[in-house]
Amino acid sequence: MEQEDNAKLDLGSLGSFDFTPDWARKDAGVTVGKVRPERADGERKPFGDRKPSGDRKPFGERKPFGDRKQFGDRKPFGDRKGFGDRGRPRFAEKPQPLDAEVKVLPESKALGTVMRKLQGDCHAYKLKDLAYFFLDNPGSVLLKITPKAQPDKPAAAFCQCKACGFASTKEEDVIEHALSAHLSDYYDSKVIEVEPPKGNFSCVAKCGLSGVLLGPPNIHEFNATVREMIRTRYPDMSEEQYRSRIEMVRDADAIEEWRKGATKKTVFVPKGQADTEGVATMTREQAEGEFRRNVLPSLIDRPKNLMITAEVALKSPVKPLVWAVRDALEAERRIPAGMCFALRGALHHRKFNFFRANDARGPEFVTSAELKEFDAAHAIPELASVAKFIAEHPCCDKSELPQEEGVLQHLQWLVSTGHVVAFAKMGVYSAVEKFPKYGPQWKKRSAKKAEAPADQPAPEQPAAQEQPVAQEQPAAQEQPAAQEPIEEKKEEPQNEASTQLA
């Protein structure tokens, strides 16, 4: 049967096994893209046979750009979140800092603490290190800000809180700050038990951010509750922004849950009268109204020159003021000229001593000790040996001193009396000079000078070999006279080197 089926199958009807497409069988090359029509004779259409330009659709009949579908639903260019720098449009005008003169000064309390530390310490401190100590602590930096008037607008006027120094160009900002930060300084709050609210409520407001039930919007305490939520939980949001996130819940279970949780109420009383019986209690709105009338006028100041710490200034809501303060602090961190000038005048007024190390342009130091050169001729040998060692080894530390009994006590006496300079940061000691030596380079030089005598034994050998020749001379009494000049020659270079190091 299989043979009969194979016989009936005619493979010739399938034709050839050439599956090449028609376009590939042509002799002409393959063109990619739109193929231009060709004439029968193989030539292309002339340029004039093309469709006239007048038959094309005129440009004015096209659909206007603004009428495109859903074009109006797009967000405006400047309203995109996170677009550009800090949410501003890319091509918006760059904000400018406040046009004012900013002087960087040390804060008085911090300066007093540093002065007391220096007075009880005889070490020498680099003036730049003290300046950076203040600059690294914004609460220790006092800023004097003097606004400048422009030809087209007057100088900025500041409003400042006397209690903490908070400042702004708007009085409303200072009032809001005083209510939120200093109301507790004059009024105490306490929680009391009250009866649950009565009445029929169709809905209850719910915070869309935290899920807290705020209460029905038609009760008297609703607005106060909203402001309290903003003050305690979302201080960076405006009231309008927060109210847009409030949801209305029409669930009986949610209304009952709010009713059970509204049995506690926060009331306010004057400071120190929270435990007094019979004292009249106030709501927060009543306490704020009394605070505005009695306390607020004495807390607000309008200075001509603003004196404010850097820590408080950086928290101001006035962005141009914040930018001006940041620019001034960054300039001082690069070169603390203003802070050094202020510290130099304050410490000089308290009789501190200043000197420069290495040369007239070296680093400037300040110390409470009165520096004076050491007089070895009128001192005990122990003190003289310690002072001599420090003079020969500038910038040495305690581990390099001779390990003898009482050396540290002698060193402490020399430092306290101002005969030796003790550098605080490196923990090294140098002799008192016009420009005391400071820095690691002096340790290398002193090490080379200490190794120099060990490298010079060769010149002394010929002198030792000549001694037998001197003994063979008949005049034996002249030998001591011949030895004395040799000993004097050996001592002379040592004395000269010690005087140069001193």
C-alpha positions as CSV (number, residue, x, y, z in Angstrom):
1,M,0.0,0.0,0.0
2,E,2.8,2.4,0.8
3,Q,4.4,1.8,-2.6
4,E,1.1,2.6,-4.3
5,D,0.8,5.8,-2.3
6,N,4.3,6.9,-3.2
7,A,3.6,6.2,-6.8
8,K,0.5,8.4,-6.8
9,L,2.5,11.3,-5.2
10,D,3.9,13.5,-8.0
11,L,6.8,15.5,-6.6
12,G,7.2,17.3,-9.9
13,S,4.1,19.3,-9.3
14,L,5.9,21.2,-6.5
15,G,8.2,22.9,-9.0
16,S,11.7,23.9,-8.0
17,F,12.9,24.4,-4.5
18,D,13.8,28.0,-5.1
19,F,12.1,30.0,-2.3
20,T,13.8,33.3,-3.1
21,P,11.4,36.2,-3.1
22,D,10.5,38.0,-6.3
23,W,12.3,41.2,-5.5
24,A,15.5,39.3,-4.9
25,R,15.3,37.5,-8.3
26,K,15.5,40.8,-10.3
27,D,18.6,42.0,-11.8
28,A,18.3,45.5,-10.5
29,G,19.6,46.5,-7.0
30,V,17.4,46.6,-4.0
31,T,16.4,50.1,-2.8
32,V,15.3,50.7,0.8
33,G,12.4,53.0,1.4
34,K,9.8,54.3,-1.0
35,V,10.4,53.2,-4.6
36,R,9.8,55.9,-7.2
37,P,7.7,54.9,-10.1
38,E,9.6,54.3,-13.3
39,R,8.8,54.7,-16.9
40,A,8.5,51.8,-19.3
41,D,11.8,52.7,-20.9
42,G,13.5,52.6,-17.4
43,E,13.8,56.4,-17.0
44,R,12.4,58.2,-13.9
45,K,9.6,60.7,-14.1
46,P,10.7,64.2,-14.9
47,F,10.6,66.8,-12.2
48,G,7.8,68.7,-14.0
49,D,5.5,65.6,-14.0
50,R,5.2,65.7,-10.3
51,K,2.0,66.8,-8.6
52,P,1.7,70.6,-8.6
53,S,2.3,72.4,-5.3
54,G,-1.0,74.2,-5.6
55,D,-2.9,70.9,-5.2
56,R,-1.4,70.4,-1.8
57,K,-3.3,71.2,1.4
58,P,-2.7,74.8,2.3
59,F,-0.8,75.5,5.6
60,G,-3.6,77.6,7.0
61,E,-6.2,74.8,6.9
62,R,-4.2,72.7,9.4
63,K,-5.6,72.3,12.9
64,P,-4.4,75.1,15.2
65,F,-1.8,74.2,17.7
66,G,-3.9,75.2,20.7
67,D,-6.9,73.2,19.6
68,R,-5.2,69.8,19.9
69,K,-7.0,67.2,21.9
70,Q,-6.3,67.2,25.7
71,F,-3.8,70.1,25.3
72,G,-5.5,72.1,28.1
73,D,-5.3,69.1,30.5
74,R,-1.5,69.4,30.7
75,K,0.0,71.0,33.8
76,P,1.5,74.4,33.4
77,F,5.2,74.7,32.9
78,G,6.0,76.1,36.2
79,D,3.7,73.9,38.3
80,R,5.6,70.7,37.8
81,K,6.9,69.3,41.1
82,G,10.7,68.9,41.3
83,F,11.3,70.6,38.0
84,G,14.4,72.7,37.9
85,D,16.2,73.8,41.0
86,R,14.2,73.3,44.2
87,G,10.9,73.1,42.4
88,R,11.3,76.3,40.4
89,P,11.0,76.4,36.6
90,R,14.3,76.0,34.8
91,F,14.2,79.4,33.3
92,A,13.0,81.3,36.4
93,E,15.0,84.1,37.8
94,K,17.6,83.0,40.2
95,P,16.7,84.1,43.8
96,Q,19.1,86.7,45.2
97,P,20.2,87.0,48.8
98,L,19.3,90.0,51.0
99,D,21.3,93.1,50.1
100,A,22.8,93.7,53.5
101,E,26.2,93.9,55.2
102,V,26.8,90.8,57.4
103,K,29.5,90.9,60.1
104,V,30.5,87.7,61.8
105,L,31.3,88.0,65.5
106,P,31.7,85.7,68.5
107,E,28.6,85.2,70.6
108,S,29.1,86.9,74.1
109,K,28.3,83.8,76.3
110,A,30.5,81.5,74.2
111,L,33.3,84.0,74.2
112,G,33.2,84.3,78.0
113,T,33.4,80.5,78.3
114,V,36.5,80.4,76.0
115,M,38.2,83.2,77.9
116,R,37.8,81.5,81.2
117,K,39.2,78.3,79.6
118,L,42.3,80.2,78.3
119,Q,42.9,82.1,81.6
120,G,43.2,78.8,83.4
121,D,45.5,77.3,80.8
122,C,49.1,78.3,80.0
123,H,49.2,76.7,76.5
124,A,49.4,78.7,73.3
125,Y,46.4,78.3,71.0
126,K,46.4,79.2,67.3
127,L,44.0,82.1,66.7
128,K,42.6,80.4,63.5
129,D,41.7,77.3,65.5
130,L,39.7,79.4,67.9
131,A,38.0,81.1,65.0
132,Y,37.0,77.8,63.5
133,F,35.7,76.6,66.9
134,F,33.2,79.4,66.8
135,L,32.3,78.9,63.1
136,D,31.7,75.2,63.5
137,N,29.0,76.0,66.2
138,P,26.3,78.2,64.7
139,G,24.9,79.0,68.1
140,S,28.3,80.5,69.1
141,V,28.3,82.9,66.0
142,L,26.7,86.3,66.4
143,L,25.8,88.1,63.2
144,K,25.3,91.9,62.8
145,I,23.1,92.4,59.7
146,T,22.7,95.9,58.3
147,P,20.3,96.2,55.3
148,K,21.4,98.4,52.4
149,A,19.0,100.8,50.7
150,Q,18.5,100.5,46.9
151,P,17.8,103.4,44.5
152,D,14.4,101.8,43.6
153,K,13.4,100.4,47.0
154,P,14.1,101.2,50.7
155,A,16.2,99.0,53.0
156,A,14.6,95.9,54.5
157,A,13.0,96.4,58.0
158,F,13.3,93.6,60.5
159,C,10.9,92.5,63.2
160,Q,12.5,90.4,66.0
161,C,11.4,88.4,69.0
162,K,13.3,89.5,72.1
163,A,12.9,86.2,73.9
164,C,14.9,84.0,71.5
165,G,16.1,86.4,68.6
166,F,13.8,84.9,65.9
167,A,13.6,87.5,63.1
168,S,11.7,88.1,59.9
169,T,10.8,91.0,57.6
170,K,7.1,90.3,58.4
171,E,5.5,91.0,61.7
172,E,3.0,88.2,61.2
173,D,5.8,85.6,61.2
174,V,7.1,86.8,64.5
175,I,3.6,86.9,66.1
176,E,3.0,83.3,64.9
177,H,6.4,82.2,66.3
178,A,5.7,83.8,69.6
179,L,2.4,82.1,70.0
180,S,3.8,78.7,69.2
181,A,7.1,79.0,71.0
182,H,6.5,81.2,74.0
183,L,2.9,80.7,75.0
184,S,4.0,78.0,77.3
185,D,6.3,80.4,79.1
186,Y,3.3,82.3,80.4
187,Y,0.5,79.7,80.6
188,D,0.3,76.1,81.8
189,S,-1.9,73.5,80.1
190,K,-3.7,70.6,81.7
191,V,-6.1,67.9,80.6
192,I,-9.5,67.7,82.2
193,E,-12.4,65.2,81.9
194,V,-15.6,66.5,80.2
195,E,-18.9,64.9,79.2
196,P,-19.1,63.5,75.7
197,P,-20.6,65.8,73.0
198,K,-24.3,65.6,72.7
199,G,-26.4,66.0,69.5
200,N,-26.9,64.3,66.2
201,F,-24.0,64.5,63.8
202,S,-24.3,63.4,60.1
203,C,-20.5,63.2,59.4
204,V,-17.1,63.6,61.1
205,A,-13.9,65.1,59.6
206,K,-10.9,62.8,59.3
207,C,-7.3,63.8,58.8
208,G,-6.2,62.3,55.4
209,L,-2.5,62.3,56.5
210,S,-2.7,60.7,60.0
211,G,-6.2,59.2,60.1
212,V,-7.1,61.2,63.3
213,L,-10.8,62.0,63.7
214,L,-11.0,65.8,64.0
215,G,-14.8,66.0,64.8
216,P,-17.8,67.4,62.9
217,P,-17.1,70.6,61.0
218,N,-20.1,72.3,62.5
219,I,-18.9,72.3,66.1
220,H,-17.2,75.3,67.7
221,E,-13.9,73.6,68.5
222,F,-13.4,72.3,65.0
223,N,-11.2,75.2,63.7
224,A,-9.1,75.2,66.9
225,T,-8.6,71.5,66.5
226,V,-7.4,72.0,62.9
227,R,-4.9,74.7,63.9
228,E,-3.6,72.5,66.7
229,M,-3.0,69.6,64.3
230,I,-1.0,72.0,62.0
231,R,1.0,73.4,64.9
232,T,1.9,70.1,66.5
233,R,2.2,67.7,63.5
234,Y,2.5,69.6,60.3
235,P,4.1,73.0,60.9
236,D,5.4,73.2,57.3
237,M,1.9,73.1,55.8
238,S,-0.4,76.1,55.5
239,E,-3.9,75.9,56.8
240,E,-5.3,75.8,53.2
241,Q,-3.0,72.9,52.2
242,Y,-4.0,71.0,55.3
243,R,-7.7,71.5,54.9
244,S,-7.5,70.1,51.4
245,R,-6.4,66.8,52.9
246,I,-9.3,66.5,55.3
247,E,-11.9,63.8,54.5
248,M,-15.5,63.7,55.5
249,V,-16.7,60.3,56.8
250,R,-20.4,59.5,57.1
251,D,-20.1,56.3,59.1
252,A,-22.0,55.9,62.3
253,D,-19.2,53.8,63.8
254,A,-16.6,56.6,63.1
255,I,-18.9,59.2,64.6
256,E,-19.4,57.1,67.8
257,E,-15.6,56.6,68.0
258,W,-15.0,60.3,67.9
259,R,-17.7,60.9,70.5
260,K,-16.0,58.5,72.9
261,G,-12.6,60.0,72.4
262,A,-13.8,63.6,73.0
263,T,-14.2,63.2,76.7
264,K,-10.8,64.9,77.4
265,K,-10.1,68.6,76.9
266,T,-7.0,70.7,77.2
267,V,-7.4,74.0,79.1
268,F,-4.9,76.7,80.0
269,V,-4.3,78.6,83.2
270,P,-1.7,81.4,84.1
271,K,1.8,80.2,84.8
272,G,2.2,78.5,88.2
273,Q,-1.6,78.2,88.9
274,A,-2.2,74.7,87.4
275,D,-2.7,73.1,90.8
276,T,-4.6,76.1,92.3
277,E,-8.3,75.3,93.1
278,G,-10.9,77.7,91.8
279,V,-8.7,79.3,89.1
280,A,-10.5,80.1,85.9
281,T,-9.6,77.9,82.9
282,M,-9.3,79.1,79.3
283,T,-9.3,77.5,75.9
284,R,-6.3,77.9,73.7
285,E,-8.0,80.6,71.7
286,Q,-8.8,82.6,74.9
287,A,-5.2,82.1,76.2
288,E,-3.8,83.3,72.8
289,G,-6.1,86.4,72.9
290,E,-4.9,87.3,76.4
291,F,-1.3,86.7,75.3
292,R,-1.7,89.0,72.4
293,R,-3.0,91.8,74.6
294,N,-0.7,91.6,77.6
295,V,2.6,89.9,76.6
296,L,3.1,90.2,72.9
297,P,3.8,94.0,72.7
298,S,6.8,93.6,75.1
299,L,8.3,90.7,73.0
300,I,8.4,92.3,69.6
301,D,11.3,94.6,68.6
302,R,12.1,96.4,65.4
303,P,15.8,97.0,65.3
304,K,17.7,99.0,62.8
305,N,20.6,96.6,62.8
306,L,19.7,93.0,63.3
307,M,21.8,91.1,65.9
308,I,21.1,87.4,65.7
309,T,22.9,84.1,66.1
310,A,23.7,82.1,63.0
311,E,21.7,79.2,64.4
312,V,18.5,81.3,64.7
313,A,19.1,83.1,61.4
314,L,19.2,79.9,59.4
315,K,15.7,79.0,60.6
316,S,14.2,82.3,59.5
317,P,11.3,82.0,57.0
318,V,12.8,84.9,55.0
319,K,14.8,83.0,52.3
320,P,16.9,86.0,51.1
321,L,18.1,86.4,54.7
322,V,19.0,82.8,55.0
323,W,21.0,82.9,51.7
324,A,22.8,86.0,52.8
325,V,23.8,84.4,56.1
326,R,25.0,81.2,54.3
327,D,27.2,83.2,52.0
328,A,28.7,85.1,54.9
329,L,29.5,81.9,56.8
330,E,31.0,80.2,53.8
331,A,33.3,83.1,53.1
332,E,34.4,83.1,56.8
333,R,35.1,79.4,56.7
334,R,37.4,79.9,53.7
335,I,39.3,82.8,55.3
336,P,38.1,83.6,58.9
337,A,39.3,87.3,58.7
338,G,36.3,88.8,60.4
339,M,36.1,86.3,63.3
340,C,39.9,86.5,63.9
341,F,39.7,90.3,64.0
342,A,36.9,90.2,66.5
343,L,38.7,87.6,68.7
344,R,41.9,89.5,68.6
345,G,40.3,92.7,69.9
346,A,38.3,90.9,72.6
347,L,41.3,88.8,73.9
348,H,43.7,91.8,73.7
349,H,41.2,93.8,75.9
350,R,41.5,91.0,78.5
351,K,45.3,91.2,78.5
352,F,46.1,88.0,76.6
353,N,49.4,87.8,74.8
354,F,49.9,87.3,71.1
355,F,52.9,86.2,69.1
356,R,53.8,84.7,65.7
357,A,55.7,81.6,65.2
358,N,58.7,81.0,62.9
359,D,58.7,84.4,61.3
360,A,56.8,87.7,61.0
361,R,54.2,86.0,58.6
362,G,53.9,82.8,60.6
363,P,50.8,81.5,62.3
364,E,49.4,83.7,65.1
365,F,49.0,82.3,68.6
366,V,47.4,83.6,71.8
367,T,48.2,82.6,75.4
368,S,47.5,83.8,78.9
369,A,51.2,83.4,80.0
370,E,53.5,86.3,79.8
371,L,56.4,85.0,77.7
372,K,60.0,85.9,78.6
373,E,63.4,84.4,77.9
374,F,64.9,82.0,80.4
375,D,68.0,83.2,82.3
376,A,70.1,80.1,82.9
377,A,72.7,82.0,84.9
378,H,70.4,82.6,87.8
379,A,68.5,79.2,87.8
380,I,69.2,75.8,89.4
381,P,71.0,73.3,87.2
382,E,68.0,71.1,86.8
383,L,65.8,73.8,85.3
384,A,68.7,75.0,83.2
385,S,69.2,71.5,81.7
386,V,65.6,71.2,80.8
387,A,65.5,74.7,79.2
388,K,68.7,74.0,77.3
389,F,67.4,70.7,76.0
390,I,64.2,72.4,74.7
391,A,66.2,75.1,73.1
392,E,68.4,72.6,71.3
393,H,65.3,70.4,70.3
394,P,62.5,72.8,69.3
395,C,59.0,71.3,69.0
396,C,59.9,68.3,71.2
397,D,57.2,66.5,73.2
398,K,57.3,65.0,76.6
399,S,58.5,61.6,75.4
400,E,61.7,63.2,73.9
401,L,62.7,64.8,77.2
402,P,65.5,63.2,79.3
403,Q,63.8,60.5,81.4
404,E,65.1,61.8,84.7
405,E,63.3,62.4,88.0
406,G,61.5,65.7,88.3
407,V,61.8,66.6,84.6
408,L,58.0,67.0,84.2
409,Q,57.7,69.2,87.3
410,H,60.5,71.4,86.0
411,L,58.8,71.6,82.6
412,Q,55.5,72.5,84.2
413,W,57.2,75.3,86.1
414,L,58.9,76.7,83.0
415,V,55.6,76.7,81.1
416,S,53.6,78.3,83.9
417,T,56.2,81.1,84.3
418,G,56.3,81.8,80.5
419,H,59.9,80.6,80.0
420,V,58.8,77.8,77.6
421,V,56.1,77.9,75.0
422,A,53.7,75.0,75.2
423,F,51.6,74.6,71.9
424,A,48.2,73.1,72.7
425,K,47.3,71.4,69.4
426,M,50.6,69.6,68.7
427,G,51.5,69.1,72.4
428,V,55.1,70.3,71.8
429,Y,57.4,72.7,73.5
430,S,59.8,75.4,72.2
431,A,62.0,78.0,73.7
432,V,60.9,81.6,74.1
433,E,62.2,83.7,71.2
434,K,60.9,86.6,69.1
435,F,59.4,84.0,66.8
436,P,59.1,80.7,68.6
437,K,59.6,77.6,66.4
438,Y,56.5,75.7,65.5
439,G,55.9,72.9,63.0
440,P,57.2,69.4,62.2
441,Q,60.1,70.8,60.1
442,W,62.0,71.8,63.3
443,K,62.0,68.2,64.5
444,K,63.8,67.1,61.4
445,R,66.5,69.8,61.7
446,S,67.1,69.0,65.4
447,A,67.4,65.3,64.6
448,K,70.1,66.1,62.0
449,K,72.0,68.3,64.4
450,A,71.9,65.6,67.0
451,E,73.4,63.1,64.6
452,A,76.1,65.5,63.4
453,P,78.6,64.9,66.4
454,A,78.5,61.1,65.9
455,D,79.5,61.5,62.2
456,Q,82.7,63.5,63.0
457,P,85.1,61.1,64.8
458,A,87.7,61.3,61.9
459,P,89.2,64.7,62.7
460,E,89.9,63.8,66.3
461,Q,92.0,60.7,65.4
462,P,95.1,62.6,64.2
463,A,95.2,64.5,67.4
464,A,95.1,61.2,69.4
465,Q,98.0,59.8,67.4
466,E,100.2,62.9,68.0
467,Q,100.1,62.4,71.8
468,P,102.9,59.8,71.9
469,V,105.1,62.2,69.9
470,A,104.4,64.9,72.4
471,Q,105.4,62.6,75.3
472,E,108.8,61.9,73.8
473,Q,109.7,65.5,74.2
474,P,112.3,66.1,76.9
475,A,110.3,69.0,78.6
476,A,107.6,67.0,80.5
477,Q,106.3,70.1,82.2
478,E,105.2,71.5,78.8
479,Q,102.7,68.6,78.2
480,P,99.8,70.2,80.2
481,A,100.3,73.4,78.3
482,A,100.1,71.5,75.0
483,Q,96.9,69.7,76.1
484,E,95.0,72.8,77.2
485,P,94.7,74.4,73.7
486,I,93.4,71.0,72.4
487,E,90.7,70.9,75.0
488,E,89.7,74.5,74.3
489,K,89.4,73.8,70.6
490,K,87.1,70.9,71.3
491,E,84.8,73.0,73.5
492,E,84.6,76.1,71.3
493,P,82.4,74.7,68.5
494,Q,80.0,73.1,71.0
495,N,79.5,76.5,72.7
496,E,78.9,78.2,69.4
497,A,76.3,75.6,68.3
498,S,74.4,75.9,71.6
499,T,74.2,79.7,71.3
500,Q,72.9,79.5,67.8
501,L,70.1,77.1,68.8
502,A,69.2,79.1,71.8
